Amino acid sequence: MDMLRCLVDKKEKEGAIRYVEPERFNVAMLRAATKNFSEENKLGQGGFGEVFKVHLNIS
């Protein structure tokens, strides 16, 4: 779906879907979320490079 997250809007009729832009993260946020891209958070290798687990505080 073009990397868009879709959410069901409960205010609209059941089954209606609206599209929301994905979050954007800067390098400082990614470094903090991956503990500076530490090996302990490395999950593997993907087609575009290394893949890391992130820790996010969503409020």
C-alpha positions in Angstrom: 0.0 0.0 0.0 2.8 2.5 -0.9 4.1 2.2 2.7 1.1 4.0 4.1 -0.4 2.8 7.4 -4.2 2.5 7.2 -6.4 3.0 10.2 -10.0 2.2 10.7 -11.8 5.4 11.6 -14.4 4.3 14.1 -16.3 7.6 13.7 -17.2 6.6 10.2 -19.2 3.6 9.2 -17.8 0.2 10.0 -15.1 -1.0 7.6 -14.2 2.5 6.4 -10.4 3.0 6.1 -8.4 6.2 6.0 -4.8 6.6 5.1 -2.2 8.3 7.2 1.4 9.4 6.2 4.1 7.3 7.8 6.2 8.7 10.6 9.5 10.3 9.6 12.6 9.9 11.7 15.9 11.8 11.6 19.3 10.2 12.2 19.5 11.4 15.8 16.1 9.7 16.6 17.3 6.5 14.9 20.6 6.4 16.8 18.7 6.8 20.1 16.2 4.2 19.2 18.8 1.6 18.2 21.4 2.5 20.9 23.7 4.0 18.2 23.1 1.0 15.8 24.5 -1.4 18.3 25.2 -5.0 17.4 22.8 -6.1 20.2 19.9 -4.5 18.3 21.0 -5.8 14.8 18.4 -8.3 13.5 20.1 -9.1 10.2 20.8 -8.0 6.7 18.2 -6.9 4.2 18.4 -6.0 0.5 19.3 -2.4 1.4 21.6 -2.9 4.3 21.5 -3.9 8.0 18.2 -4.2 9.8 17.9 -3.1 13.5 15.3 -3.4 16.2 14.2 0.0 17.6 12.8 1.0 21.0 10.3 3.8 20.6 8.4 5.7 23.3 5.1 6.7 21.6 3.0 9.2 23.4 
